[in-house]
Amino acid sequence: MKLPLLFKGLSVAFVSMLEAIVRSVDNIGYHILHPFRAVRFTEVREFLSENAITISLIIIFMILIYMTFSRRVN
């Protein structure tokens, strides 16, 4: 008799944890995409939004190169 009540409690806990995760991901998306909306010139905003993945990959690549060379120096 108490087994369904246990599953109901676990499901409520799981759903509330899932909602908290979704809210935090939504907040992260807002903080990442909001600077694109704050750019004043439409052409620049469109360029940044169309090439956001390429720009982020270039930045990550530059960080990896820097980390590689800084390790060799030390």
CHARMM internal coordinates of N, CA and C (Angstrom, degrees):
IC EDIT
DIST 1 N 1 CA 1.4426
DIST 1 CA 1 C 1.5295
ANGL 1 N 1 CA 1 C 111.56
DIST 1 C 2 N 1.3147
ANGL 1 CA 1 C 2 N 117.43
DIHE 1 N 1 CA 1 C 2 N -33.41
DIST 2 N 2 CA 1.4563
ANGL 1 C 2 N 2 CA 120.44
DIHE 1 CA 1 C 2 N 2 CA -177.38
DIST 2 CA 2 C 1.5194
ANGL 2 N 2 CA 2 C 112.54
DIHE 1 C 2 N 2 CA 2 C -86.40
DIST 2 C 3 N 1.3153
ANGL 2 CA 2 C 3 N 117.76
DIHE 2 N 2 CA 2 C 3 N -11.48
DIST 3 N 3 CA 1.4645
ANGL 2 C 3 N 3 CA 120.89
DIHE 2 CA 2 C 3 N 3 CA -178.70
DIST 3 CA 3 C 1.5278
ANGL 3 N 3 CA 3 C 112.31
DIHE 2 C 3 N 3 CA 3 C -64.76
DIST 3 C 4 N 1.3457
ANGL 3 CA 3 C 4 N 121.45
DIHE 3 N 3 CA 3 C 4 N -45.75
DIST 4 N 4 CA 1.4752
ANGL 3 C 4 N 4 CA 119.89
DIHE 3 CA 3 C 4 N 4 CA 176.89
DIST 4 CA 4 C 1.5297
ANGL 4 N 4 CA 4 C 112.67
DIHE 3 C 4 N 4 CA 4 C -62.45
DIST 4 C 5 N 1.3294
ANGL 4 CA 4 C 5 N 116.70
DIHE 4 N 4 CA 4 C 5 N -34.10
DIST 5 N 5 CA 1.4550
ANGL 4 C 5 N 5 CA 119.65
DIHE 4 CA 4 C 5 N 5 CA 177.88
DIST 5 CA 5 C 1.5289
ANGL 5 N 5 CA 5 C 110.77
DIHE 4 C 5 N 5 CA 5 C -65.55
DIST 5 C 6 N 1.3304
ANGL 5 CA 5 C 6 N 117.16
DIHE 5 N 5 CA 5 C 6 N -36.65
DIST 6 N 6 CA 1.4556
ANGL 5 C 6 N 6 CA 121.90
DIHE 5 CA 5 C 6 N 6 CA 176.93
DIST 6 CA 6 C 1.5299
ANGL 6 N 6 CA 6 C 110.84
DIHE 5 C 6 N 6 CA 6 C -64.46
DIST 6 C 7 N 1.3405
ANGL 6 CA 6 C 7 N 115.59
DIHE 6 N 6 CA 6 C 7 N -44.28
DIST 7 N 7 CA 1.4632
ANGL 6 C 7 N 7 CA 119.19
DIHE 6 CA 6 C 7 N 7 CA 178.70
DIST 7 CA 7 C 1.5247
ANGL 7 N 7 CA 7 C 111.75
DIHE 6 C 7 N 7 CA 7 C -65.65
DIST 7 C 8 N 1.3272
ANGL 7 CA 7 C 8 N 116.80
DIHE 7 N 7 CA 7 C 8 N -36.11
DIST 8 N 8 CA 1.4615
ANGL 7 C 8 N 8 CA 120.03
DIHE 7 CA 7 C 8 N 8 CA 177.75
DIST 8 CA 8 C 1.5254
ANGL 8 N 8 CA 8 C 110.20
DIHE 7 C 8 N 8 CA 8 C -65.17
DIST 8 C 9 N 1.3120
ANGL 8 CA 8 C 9 N 117.78
DIHE 8 N 8 CA 8 C 9 N -41.82
DIST 9 N 9 CA 1.4565
ANGL 8 C 9 N 9 CA 121.02
DIHE 8 CA 8 C 9 N 9 CA 178.27
DIST 9 CA 9 C 1.5156
ANGL 9 N 9 CA 9 C 111.82
DIHE 8 C 9 N 9 CA 9 C -64.79
DIST 9 C 10 N 1.3386
ANGL 9 CA 9 C 10 N 116.53
DIHE 9 N 9 CA 9 C 10 N -42.50
DIST 10 N 10 CA 1.4663
ANGL 9 C 10 N 10 CA 119.73
DIHE 9 CA 9 C 10 N 10 CA 177.69
DIST 10 CA 10 C 1.5290
ANGL 10 N 10 CA 10 C 111.65
DIHE 9 C 10 N 10 CA 10 C -65.51
DIST 10 C 11 N 1.3286
ANGL 10 CA 10 C 11 N 117.10
DIHE 10 N 10 CA 10 C 11 N -38.04
DIST 11 N 11 CA 1.4723
ANGL 10 C 11 N 11 CA 119.33
DIHE 10 CA 10 C 11 N 11 CA 179.57
DIST 11 CA 11 C 1.5221
ANGL 11 N 11 CA 11 C 111.07
DIHE 10 C 11 N 11 CA 11 C -67.58
DIST 11 C 12 N 1.3297
ANGL 11 CA 11 C 12 N 117.42
DIHE 11 N 11 CA 11 C 12 N -38.13
DIST 12 N 12 CA 1.4671
ANGL 11 C 12 N 12 CA 120.40
DIHE 11 CA 11 C 12 N 12 CA 177.59
DIST 12 CA 12 C 1.5250
ANGL 12 N 12 CA 12 C 110.06
DIHE 11 C 12 N 12 CA 12 C -65.08
DIST 12 C 13 N 1.3184
ANGL 12 CA 12 C 13 N 116.78
DIHE 12 N 12 CA 12 C 13 N -41.75
DIST 13 N 13 CA 1.4677
ANGL 12 C 13 N 13 CA 120.05
DIHE 12 CA 12 C 13 N 13 CA 178.30
DIST 13 CA 13 C 1.5240
ANGL 13 N 13 CA 13 C 110.88
DIHE 12 C 13 N 13 CA 13 C -64.78
DIST 13 C 14 N 1.3303
ANGL 13 CA 13 C 14 N 117.43
DIHE 13 N 13 CA 13 C 14 N -41.13
DIST 14 N 14 CA 1.4592
ANGL 13 C 14 N 14 CA 121.27
DIHE 13 CA 13 C 14 N 14 CA 179.17
DIST 14 CA 14 C 1.5217
ANGL 14 N 14 CA 14 C 111.44
DIHE 13 C 14 N 14 CA 14 C -64.83
DIST 14 C 15 N 1.3279
ANGL 14 CA 14 C 15 N 117.33
DIHE 14 N 14 CA 14 C 15 N -42.76
DIST 15 N 15 CA 1.4688
ANGL 14 C 15 N 15 CA 120.95
DIHE 14 CA 14 C 15 N 15 CA -179.72
DIST 15 CA 15 C 1.5256
ANGL 15 N 15 CA 15 C 110.56
DIHE 14 C 15 N 15 CA 15 C -66.12
DIST 15 C 16 N 1.3157
ANGL 15 CA 15 C 16 N 118.03
DIHE 15 N 15 CA 15 C 16 N -40.80
DIST 16 N 16 CA 1.4675
ANGL 15 C 16 N 16 CA 119.50
DIHE 15 CA 15 C 16 N 16 CA 179.65
DIST 16 CA 16 C 1.5285
ANGL 16 N 16 CA 16 C 110.99
DIHE 15 C 16 N 16 CA 16 C -67.67
DIST 16 C 17 N 1.3405
ANGL 16 CA 16 C 17 N 117.24
DIHE 16 N 16 CA 16 C 17 N -37.04
DIST 17 N 17 CA 1.4620
ANGL 16 C 17 N 17 CA 119.96
DIHE 16 CA 16 C 17 N 17 CA 176.54
DIST 17 CA 17 C 1.5277
ANGL 17 N 17 CA 17 C 110.15
DIHE 16 C 17 N 17 CA 17 C -66.71
DIST 17 C 18 N 1.3239
ANGL 17 CA 17 C 18 N 117.56
DIHE 17 N 17 CA 17 C 18 N -39.86
DIST 18 N 18 CA 1.4571
ANGL 17 C 18 N 18 CA 121.76
DIHE 17 CA 17 C 18 N 18 CA 178.48
DIST 18 CA 18 C 1.5307
ANGL 18 N 18 CA 18 C 110.85
DIHE 17 C 18 N 18 CA 18 C -64.19
DIST 18 C 19 N 1.3230
ANGL 18 CA 18 C 19 N 117.24
DIHE 18 N 18 CA 18 C 19 N -39.87
DIST 19 N 19 CA 1.4628
ANGL 18 C 19 N 19 CA 120.42
DIHE 18 CA 18 C 19 N 19 CA 177.46
DIST 19 CA 19 C 1.5252
ANGL 19 N 19 CA 19 C 111.39
DIHE 18 C 19 N 19 CA 19 C -63.46
DIST 19 C 20 N 1.3128
ANGL 19 CA 19 C 20 N 117.69
DIHE 19 N 19 CA 19 C 20 N -39.42
DIST 20 N 20 CA 1.4660
ANGL 19 C 20 N 20 CA 120.94
DIHE 19 CA 19 C 20 N 20 CA 178.15
DIST 20 CA 20 C 1.5199
ANGL 20 N 20 CA 20 C 110.90
DIHE 19 C 20 N 20 CA 20 C -65.16
DIST 20 C 21 N 1.3230
ANGL 20 CA 20 C 21 N 117.32
DIHE 20 N 20 CA 20 C 21 N -39.61
DIST 21 N 21 CA 1.4699
ANGL 20 C 21 N 21 CA 120.94
DIHE 20 CA 20 C 21 N 21 CA 178.10
DIST 21 CA 21 C 1.5178
ANGL 21 N 21 CA 21 C 110.41
DIHE 20 C 21 N 21 CA 21 C -65.32
DIST 21 C 22 N 1.3289
ANGL 21 CA 21 C 22 N 117.23
DIHE 21 N 21 CA 21 C 22 N -43.29
DIST 22 N 22 CA 1.4681
ANGL 21 C 22 N 22 CA 120.82
DIHE 21 CA 21 C 22 N 22 CA -179.92
DIST 22 CA 22 C 1.5206
ANGL 22 N 22 CA 22 C 110.56
DIHE 21 C 22 N 22 CA 22 C -64.28
DIST 22 C 23 N 1.3326
ANGL 22 CA 22 C 23 N 118.04
DIHE 22 N 22 CA 22 C 23 N -40.23
DIST 23 N 23 CA 1.4673
ANGL 22 C 23 N 23 CA 120.53
DIHE 22 CA 22 C 23 N 23 CA 177.64
DIST 23 CA 23 C 1.5221
ANGL 23 N 23 CA 23 C 111.53
DIHE 22 C 23 N 23 CA 23 C -63.07
DIST 23 C 24 N 1.3203
ANGL 23 CA 23 C 24 N 117.45
DIHE 23 N 23 CA 23 C 24 N -40.91
DIST 24 N 24 CA 1.4642
ANGL 23 C 24 N 24 CA 119.34
DIHE 23 CA 23 C 24 N 24 CA -179.69
DIST 24 CA 24 C 1.5194
ANGL 24 N 24 CA 24 C 111.22
DIHE 23 C 24 N 24 CA 24 C -68.18
DIST 24 C 25 N 1.3386
ANGL 24 CA 24 C 25 N 117.91
DIHE 24 N 24 CA 24 C 25 N -37.60
DIST 25 N 25 CA 1.4653
ANGL 24 C 25 N 25 CA 120.51
DIHE 24 CA 24 C 25 N 25 CA 176.57
DIST 25 CA 25 C 1.5238
ANGL 25 N 25 CA 25 C 109.94
DIHE 24 C 25 N 25 CA 25 C -66.06
DIST 25 C 26 N 1.3220
ANGL 25 CA 25 C 26 N 117.28
DIHE 25 N 25 CA 25 C 26 N -38.50
DIST 26 N 26 CA 1.4608
ANGL 25 C 26 N 26 CA 120.81
DIHE 25 CA 25 C 26 N 26 CA 177.75
DIST 26 CA 26 C 1.5220
ANGL 26 N 26 CA 26 C 110.52
DIHE 25 C 26 N 26 CA 26 C -63.94
DIST 26 C 27 N 1.3152
ANGL 26 CA 26 C 27 N 118.19
DIHE 26 N 26 CA 26 C 27 N -40.37
DIST 27 N 27 CA 1.4662
ANGL 26 C 27 N 27 CA 121.35
DIHE 26 CA 26 C 27 N 27 CA 177.34
DIST 27 CA 27 C 1.5157
ANGL 27 N 27 CA 27 C 111.51
DIHE 26 C 27 N 27 CA 27 C -65.28
DIST 27 C 28 N 1.3302
ANGL 27 CA 27 C 28 N 117.39
DIHE 27 N 27 CA 27 C 28 N -39.58
DIST 28 N 28 CA 1.4616
ANGL 27 C 28 N 28 CA 120.52
DIHE 27 CA 27 C 28 N 28 CA 178.10
DIST 28 CA 28 C 1.5272
ANGL 28 N 28 CA 28 C 109.85
DIHE 27 C 28 N 28 CA 28 C -63.21
DIST 28 C 29 N 1.3374
ANGL 28 CA 28 C 29 N 116.74
DIHE 28 N 28 CA 28 C 29 N -43.26
DIST 29 N 29 CA 1.4624
ANGL 28 C 29 N 29 CA 120.39
DIHE 28 CA 28 C 29 N 29 CA 177.82
DIST 29 CA 29 C 1.5159
ANGL 29 N 29 CA 29 C 111.81
DIHE 28 C 29 N 29 CA 29 C -60.95
DIST 29 C 30 N 1.3265
ANGL 29 CA 29 C 30 N 117.21
DIHE 29 N 29 CA 29 C 30 N -38.43
DIST 30 N 30 CA 1.4598
ANGL 29 C 30 N 30 CA 120.39
DIHE 29 CA 29 C 30 N 30 CA 178.20
DIST 30 CA 30 C 1.5215
ANGL 30 N 30 CA 30 C 110.71
DIHE 29 C 30 N 30 CA 30 C -64.08
DIST 30 C 31 N 1.3221
ANGL 30 CA 30 C 31 N 117.59
DIHE 30 N 30 CA 30 C 31 N -44.03
DIST 31 N 31 CA 1.4617
ANGL 30 C 31 N 31 CA 120.49
DIHE 30 CA 30 C 31 N 31 CA -177.83
DIST 31 CA 31 C 1.5252
ANGL 31 N 31 CA 31 C 111.92
DIHE 30 C 31 N 31 CA 31 C -70.98
DIST 31 C 32 N 1.3121
ANGL 31 CA 31 C 32 N 117.74
DIHE 31 N 31 CA 31 C 32 N -25.81
DIST 32 N 32 CA 1.4600
ANGL 31 C 32 N 32 CA 120.08
DIHE 31 CA 31 C 32 N 32 CA 177.80
DIST 32 CA 32 C 1.5232
ANGL 32 N 32 CA 32 C 110.71
DIHE 31 C 32 N 32 CA 32 C -81.00
DIST 32 C 33 N 1.3254
ANGL 32 CA 32 C 33 N 117.63
DIHE 32 N 32 CA 32 C 33 N -41.13
DIST 33 N 33 CA 1.4613
ANGL 32 C 33 N 33 CA 120.75
DIHE 32 CA 32 C 33 N 33 CA -175.03
DIST 33 CA 33 C 1.5184
ANGL 33 N 33 CA 33 C 114.00
DIHE 32 C 33 N 33 CA 33 C -87.74
DIST 33 C 34 N 1.3118
ANGL 33 CA 33 C 34 N 118.84
DIHE 33 N 33 CA 33 C 34 N -20.96
DIST 34 N 34 CA 1.4658
ANGL 33 C 34 N 34 CA 120.77
DIHE 33 CA 33 C 34 N 34 CA -178.44
DIST 34 CA 34 C 1.5298
ANGL 34 N 34 CA 34 C 113.40
DIHE 33 C 34 N 34 CA 34 C -61.93
DIST 34 C 35 N 1.3378
ANGL 34 CA 34 C 35 N 120.98
DIHE 34 N 34 CA 34 C 35 N -39.49
DIST 35 N 35 CA 1.4697
ANGL 34 C 35 N 35 CA 118.57
DIHE 34 CA 34 C 35 N 35 CA 177.26
DIST 35 CA 35 C 1.5257
ANGL 35 N 35 CA 35 C 113.43
DIHE 34 C 35 N 35 CA 35 C -60.50
DIST 35 C 36 N 1.3341
ANGL 35 CA 35 C 36 N 118.54
DIHE 35 N 35 CA 35 C 36 N -29.66
DIST 36 N 36 CA 1.4623
ANGL 35 C 36 N 36 CA 119.87
DIHE 35 CA 35 C 36 N 36 CA 176.22
DIST 36 CA 36 C 1.5216
ANGL 36 N 36 CA 36 C 111.08
DIHE 35 C 36 N 36 CA 36 C -64.66
DIST 36 C 37 N 1.3288
ANGL 36 CA 36 C 37 N 117.03
DIHE 36 N 36 CA 36 C 37 N -36.63
DIST 37 N 37 CA 1.4629
ANGL 36 C 37 N 37 CA 120.40
DIHE 36 CA 36 C 37 N 37 CA 178.84
DIST 37 CA 37 C 1.5208
ANGL 37 N 37 CA 37 C 111.96
DIHE 36 C 37 N 37 CA 37 C -73.50
DIST 37 C 38 N 1.3327
ANGL 37 CA 37 C 38 N 116.73
DIHE 37 N 37 CA 37 C 38 N -22.67
DIST 38 N 38 CA 1.4572
ANGL 37 C 38 N 38 CA 120.73
DIHE 37 CA 37 C 38 N 38 CA -177.61
DIST 38 CA 38 C 1.5242
ANGL 38 N 38 CA 38 C 113.14
DIHE 37 C 38 N 38 CA 38 C -82.21
DIST 38 C 39 N 1.3404
ANGL 38 CA 38 C 39 N 117.48
DIHE 38 N 38 CA 38 C 39 N -10.59
DIST 39 N 39 CA 1.4651
ANGL 38 C 39 N 39 CA 120.56
DIHE 38 CA 38 C 39 N 39 CA 178.66
DIST 39 CA 39 C 1.5200
ANGL 39 N 39 CA 39 C 108.17
DIHE 38 C 39 N 39 CA 39 C -67.46
DIST 39 C 40 N 1.3187
ANGL 39 CA 39 C 40 N 116.73
DIHE 39 N 39 CA 39 C 40 N 133.95
DIST 40 N 40 CA 1.4566
ANGL 39 C 40 N 40 CA 121.01
DIHE 39 CA 39 C 40 N 40 CA -171.15
DIST 40 CA 40 C 1.5268
ANGL 40 N 40 CA 40 C 113.34
DIHE 39 C 40 N 40 CA 40 C -76.28
DIST 40 C 41 N 1.3242
ANGL 40 CA 40 C 41 N 117.62
DIHE 40 N 40 CA 40 C 41 N -43.03
DIST 41 N 41 CA 1.4524
ANGL 40 C 41 N 41 CA 120.44
DIHE 40 CA 40 C 41 N 41 CA -174.27
DIST 41 CA 41 C 1.5258
ANGL 41 N 41 CA 41 C 110.75
DIHE 40 C 41 N 41 CA 41 C -87.52
DIST 41 C 42 N 1.3024
ANGL 41 CA 41 C 42 N 116.26
DIHE 41 N 41 CA 41 C 42 N 131.64
DIST 42 N 42 CA 1.4661
ANGL 41 C 42 N 42 CA 121.94
DIHE 41 CA 41 C 42 N 42 CA -175.49
DIST 42 CA 42 C 1.5177
ANGL 42 N 42 CA 42 C 111.65
DIHE 41 C 42 N 42 CA 42 C -63.36
DIST 42 C 43 N 1.3249
ANGL 42 CA 42 C 43 N 117.65
DIHE 42 N 42 CA 42 C 43 N -40.02
DIST 43 N 43 CA 1.4620
ANGL 42 C 43 N 43 CA 120.27
DIHE 42 CA 42 C 43 N 43 CA -178.17
DIST 43 CA 43 C 1.5232
ANGL 43 N 43 CA 43 C 111.17
DIHE 42 C 43 N 43 CA 43 C -63.86
DIST 43 C 44 N 1.3239
ANGL 43 CA 43 C 44 N 115.36
DIHE 43 N 43 CA 43 C 44 N -42.47
DIST 44 N 44 CA 1.4660
ANGL 43 C 44 N 44 CA 119.82
DIHE 43 CA 43 C 44 N 44 CA 179.66
DIST 44 CA 44 C 1.5277
ANGL 44 N 44 CA 44 C 109.71
DIHE 43 C 44 N 44 CA 44 C -67.25
DIST 44 C 45 N 1.3191
ANGL 44 CA 44 C 45 N 117.47
DIHE 44 N 44 CA 44 C 45 N -41.02
DIST 45 N 45 CA 1.4605
ANGL 44 C 45 N 45 CA 121.68
DIHE 44 CA 44 C 45 N 45 CA 179.15
DIST 45 CA 45 C 1.5196
ANGL 45 N 45 CA 45 C 110.83
DIHE 44 C 45 N 45 CA 45 C -62.15
DIST 45 C 46 N 1.3346
ANGL 45 CA 45 C 46 N 117.46
DIHE 45 N 45 CA 45 C 46 N -42.90
DIST 46 N 46 CA 1.4633
ANGL 45 C 46 N 46 CA 120.78
DIHE 45 CA 45 C 46 N 46 CA 178.86
DIST 46 CA 46 C 1.5222
ANGL 46 N 46 CA 46 C 111.24
DIHE 45 C 46 N 46 CA 46 C -66.35
DIST 46 C 47 N 1.3286
ANGL 46 CA 46 C 47 N 117.39
DIHE 46 N 46 CA 46 C 47 N -40.71
DIST 47 N 47 CA 1.4614
ANGL 46 C 47 N 47 CA 120.56
DIHE 46 CA 46 C 47 N 47 CA 178.26
DIST 47 CA 47 C 1.5259
ANGL 47 N 47 CA 47 C 110.95
DIHE 46 C 47 N 47 CA 47 C -61.66
DIST 47 C 48 N 1.3340
ANGL 47 CA 47 C 48 N 116.30
DIHE 47 N 47 CA 47 C 48 N -45.88
DIST 48 N 48 CA 1.4611
ANGL 47 C 48 N 48 CA 119.91
DIHE 47 CA 47 C 48 N 48 CA -179.56
DIST 48 CA 48 C 1.5244
ANGL 48 N 48 CA 48 C 112.00
DIHE 47 C 48 N 48 CA 48 C -64.95
DIST 48 C 49 N 1.3249
ANGL 48 CA 48 C 49 N 116.88
DIHE 48 N 48 CA 48 C 49 N -40.86
DIST 49 N 49 CA 1.4629
ANGL 48 C 49 N 49 CA 118.70
DIHE 48 CA 48 C 49 N 49 CA -178.68
DIST 49 CA 49 C 1.5195
ANGL 49 N 49 CA 49 C 111.98
DIHE 48 C 49 N 49 CA 49 C -71.85
DIST 49 C 50 N 1.3323
ANGL 49 CA 49 C 50 N 118.41
DIHE 49 N 49 CA 49 C 50 N -32.91
DIST 50 N 50 CA 1.4581
ANGL 49 C 50 N 50 CA 120.89
DIHE 49 CA 49 C 50 N 50 CA 178.87
DIST 50 CA 50 C 1.5232
ANGL 50 N 50 CA 50 C 111.93
DIHE 49 C 50 N 50 CA 50 C -74.32
DIST 50 C 51 N 1.3223
ANGL 50 CA 50 C 51 N 117.00
DIHE 50 N 50 CA 50 C 51 N -30.86
DIST 51 N 51 CA 1.4604
ANGL 50 C 51 N 51 CA 121.05
DIHE 50 CA 50 C 51 N 51 CA -176.07
DIST 51 CA 51 C 1.5237
ANGL 51 N 51 CA 51 C 112.71
DIHE 50 C 51 N 51 CA 51 C -112.69
DIST 51 C 52 N 1.3120
ANGL 51 CA 51 C 52 N 118.17
DIHE 51 N 51 CA 51 C 52 N 26.05
DIST 52 N 52 CA 1.4633
ANGL 51 C 52 N 52 CA 121.63
DIHE 51 CA 51 C 52 N 52 CA -176.83
DIST 52 CA 52 C 1.5256
ANGL 52 N 52 CA 52 C 111.59
DIHE 51 C 52 N 52 CA 52 C -63.75
DIST 52 C 53 N 1.3091
ANGL 52 CA 52 C 53 N 117.54
DIHE 52 N 52 CA 52 C 53 N -41.18
DIST 53 N 53 CA 1.4643
ANGL 52 C 53 N 53 CA 120.29
DIHE 52 CA 52 C 53 N 53 CA -178.55
DIST 53 CA 53 C 1.5223
ANGL 53 N 53 CA 53 C 110.17
DIHE 52 C 53 N 53 CA 53 C -67.53
DIST 53 C 54 N 1.3304
ANGL 53 CA 53 C 54 N 117.26
DIHE 53 N 53 CA 53 C 54 N -43.17
DIST 54 N 54 CA 1.4611
ANGL 53 C 54 N 54 CA 120.40
DIHE 53 CA 53 C 54 N 54 CA 179.38
DIST 54 CA 54 C 1.5218
ANGL 54 N 54 CA 54 C 110.55
DIHE 53 C 54 N 54 CA 54 C -63.22
DIST 54 C 55 N 1.3109
ANGL 54 CA 54 C 55 N 117.20
DIHE 54 N 54 CA 54 C 55 N -43.61
DIST 55 N 55 CA 1.4569
ANGL 54 C 55 N 55 CA 121.42
DIHE 54 CA 54 C 55 N 55 CA 179.75
DIST 55 CA 55 C 1.5224
ANGL 55 N 55 CA 55 C 110.68
DIHE 54 C 55 N 55 CA 55 C -63.02
DIST 55 C 56 N 1.3302
ANGL 55 CA 55 C 56 N 117.14
DIHE 55 N 55 CA 55 C 56 N -44.17
DIST 56 N 56 CA 1.4626
ANGL 55 C 56 N 56 CA 119.67
DIHE 55 CA 55 C 56 N 56 CA 179.96
DIST 56 CA 56 C 1.5262
ANGL 56 N 56 CA 56 C 111.38
DIHE 55 C 56 N 56 CA 56 C -66.41
DIST 56 C 57 N 1.3325
ANGL 56 CA 56 C 57 N 118.43
DIHE 56 N 56 CA 56 C 57 N -37.04
DIST 57 N 57 CA 1.4669
ANGL 56 C 57 N 57 CA 120.42
DIHE 56 CA 56 C 57 N 57 CA 176.95
DIST 57 CA 57 C 1.5236
ANGL 57 N 57 CA 57 C 111.67
DIHE 56 C 57 N 57 CA 57 C -65.86
DIST 57 C 58 N 1.3215
ANGL 57 CA 57 C 58 N 117.18
DIHE 57 N 57 CA 57 C 58 N -38.25
DIST 58 N 58 CA 1.4668
ANGL 57 C 58 N 58 CA 120.70
DIHE 57 CA 57 C 58 N 58 CA 177.31
DIST 58 CA 58 C 1.5259
ANGL 58 N 58 CA 58 C 110.16
DIHE 57 C 58 N 58 CA 58 C -64.76
DIST 58 C 59 N 1.3246
ANGL 58 CA 58 C 59 N 117.50
DIHE 58 N 58 CA 58 C 59 N -41.84
DIST 59 N 59 CA 1.4612
ANGL 58 C 59 N 59 CA 120.92
DIHE 58 CA 58 C 59 N 59 CA 178.60
DIST 59 CA 59 C 1.5284
ANGL 59 N 59 CA 59 C 110.86
DIHE 58 C 59 N 59 CA 59 C -63.59
DIST 59 C 60 N 1.3303
ANGL 59 CA 59 C 60 N 117.02
DIHE 59 N 59 CA 59 C 60 N -43.94
DIST 60 N 60 CA 1.4654
ANGL 59 C 60 N 60 CA 120.69
DIHE 59 CA 59 C 60 N 60 CA 178.16
DIST 60 CA 60 C 1.5227
ANGL 60 N 60 CA 60 C 110.31
DIHE 59 C 60 N 60 CA 60 C -63.22
DIST 60 C 61 N 1.3247
ANGL 60 CA 60 C 61 N 117.07
DIHE 60 N 60 CA 60 C 61 N -41.02
DIST 61 N 61 CA 1.4611
ANGL 60 C 61 N 61 CA 120.98
DIHE 60 CA 60 C 61 N 61 CA 178.62
DIST 61 CA 61 C 1.5235
ANGL 61 N 61 CA 61 C 111.24
DIHE 60 C 61 N 61 CA 61 C -63.01
DIST 61 C 62 N 1.3318
ANGL 61 CA 61 C 62 N 117.33
DIHE 61 N 61 CA 61 C 62 N -41.55
DIST 62 N 62 CA 1.4560
ANGL 61 C 62 N 62 CA 120.37
DIHE 61 CA 61 C 62 N 62 CA 178.48
DIST 62 CA 62 C 1.5260
ANGL 62 N 62 CA 62 C 111.19
DIHE 61 C 62 N 62 CA 62 C -65.28
DIST 62 C 63 N 1.3376
ANGL 62 CA 62 C 63 N 117.68
DIHE 62 N 62 CA 62 C 63 N -38.21
DIST 63 N 63 CA 1.4641
ANGL 62 C 63 N 63 CA 120.81
DIHE 62 CA 62 C 63 N 63 CA 177.20
DIST 63 CA 63 C 1.5155
ANGL 63 N 63 CA 63 C 110.46
DIHE 62 C 63 N 63 CA 63 C -64.22
DIST 63 C 64 N 1.3329
ANGL 63 CA 63 C 64 N 117.58
DIHE 63 N 63 CA 63 C 64 N -41.71
DIST 64 N 64 CA 1.4647
ANGL 63 C 64 N 64 CA 120.63
DIHE 63 CA 63 C 64 N 64 CA 178.42
DIST 64 CA 64 C 1.5265
ANGL 64 N 64 CA 64 C 111.80
DIHE 63 C 64 N 64 CA 64 C -64.16
DIST 64 C 65 N 1.3281
ANGL 64 CA 64 C 65 N 117.13
DIHE 64 N 64 CA 64 C 65 N -40.20
DIST 65 N 65 CA 1.4662
ANGL 64 C 65 N 65 CA 120.28
DIHE 64 CA 64 C 65 N 65 CA 177.16
DIST 65 CA 65 C 1.5239
ANGL 65 N 65 CA 65 C 110.01
DIHE 64 C 65 N 65 CA 65 C -63.51
DIST 65 C 66 N 1.3141
ANGL 65 CA 65 C 66 N 117.23
DIHE 65 N 65 CA 65 C 66 N -44.04
DIST 66 N 66 CA 1.4622
ANGL 65 C 66 N 66 CA 120.79
DIHE 65 CA 65 C 66 N 66 CA 178.95
DIST 66 CA 66 C 1.5258
ANGL 66 N 66 CA 66 C 111.19
DIHE 65 C 66 N 66 CA 66 C -61.45
DIST 66 C 67 N 1.3352
ANGL 66 CA 66 C 67 N 116.66
DIHE 66 N 66 CA 66 C 67 N -43.88
DIST 67 N 67 CA 1.4645
ANGL 66 C 67 N 67 CA 119.86
DIHE 66 CA 66 C 67 N 67 CA 179.40
DIST 67 CA 67 C 1.5205
ANGL 67 N 67 CA 67 C 111.30
DIHE 66 C 67 N 67 CA 67 C -64.19
DIST 67 C 68 N 1.3328
ANGL 67 CA 67 C 68 N 117.61
DIHE 67 N 67 CA 67 C 68 N -36.50
DIST 68 N 68 CA 1.4653
ANGL 67 C 68 N 68 CA 121.18
DIHE 67 CA 67 C 68 N 68 CA 178.92
DIST 68 CA 68 C 1.5245
ANGL 68 N 68 CA 68 C 110.63
DIHE 67 C 68 N 68 CA 68 C -64.96
DIST 68 C 69 N 1.3251
ANGL 68 CA 68 C 69 N 117.24
DIHE 68 N 68 CA 68 C 69 N -47.54
DIST 69 N 69 CA 1.4667
ANGL 68 C 69 N 69 CA 120.13
DIHE 68 CA 68 C 69 N 69 CA -178.23
DIST 69 CA 69 C 1.5241
ANGL 69 N 69 CA 69 C 111.65
DIHE 68 C 69 N 69 CA 69 C -71.76
DIST 69 C 70 N 1.3203
ANGL 69 CA 69 C 70 N 118.55
DIHE 69 N 69 CA 69 C 70 N -32.71
DIST 70 N 70 CA 1.4689
ANGL 69 C 70 N 70 CA 119.51
DIHE 69 CA 69 C 70 N 70 CA 179.53
DIST 70 CA 70 C 1.5200
ANGL 70 N 70 CA 70 C 111.00
DIHE 69 C 70 N 70 CA 70 C -70.45
DIST 70 C 71 N 1.3139
ANGL 70 CA 70 C 71 N 118.51
DIHE 70 N 70 CA 70 C 71 N -29.86
DIST 71 N 71 CA 1.4635
ANGL 70 C 71 N 71 CA 121.26
DIHE 70 CA 70 C 71 N 71 CA 176.43
DIST 71 CA 71 C 1.5358
ANGL 71 N 71 CA 71 C 111.23
DIHE 70 C 71 N 71 CA 71 C -70.40
DIST 71 C 72 N 1.3042
ANGL 71 CA 71 C 72 N 116.35
DIHE 71 N 71 CA 71 C 72 N -35.45
DIST 72 N 72 CA 1.4699
ANGL 71 C 72 N 72 CA 119.74
DIHE 71 CA 71 C 72 N 72 CA 179.60
DIST 72 CA 72 C 1.5166
ANGL 72 N 72 CA 72 C 111.32
DIHE 71 C 72 N 72 CA 72 C -68.46
DIST 72 C 73 N 1.3134
ANGL 72 CA 72 C 73 N 117.69
DIHE 72 N 72 CA 72 C 73 N -34.49
DIST 73 N 73 CA 1.4510
ANGL 72 C 73 N 73 CA 122.07
DIHE 72 CA 72 C 73 N 73 CA -179.97
DIST 73 CA 73 C 1.5261
ANGL 73 N 73 CA 73 C 109.56
DIHE 72 C 73 N 73 CA 73 C -68.53
DIST 73 C 74 N 1.3051
ANGL 73 CA 73 C 74 N 117.05
DIHE 73 N 73 CA 73 C 74 N -42.50
DIST 74 N 74 CA 1.4679
ANGL 73 C 74 N 74 CA 120.89
DIHE 73 CA 73 C 74 N 74 CA -179.37
DIST 74 CA 74 C 1.4891
ANGL 74 N 74 CA 74 C 109.45
DIHE 73 C 74 N 74 CA 74 C -76.46
END
COOR INIT
IC SEED 1 N 1 CA 1 C
IC BUILD
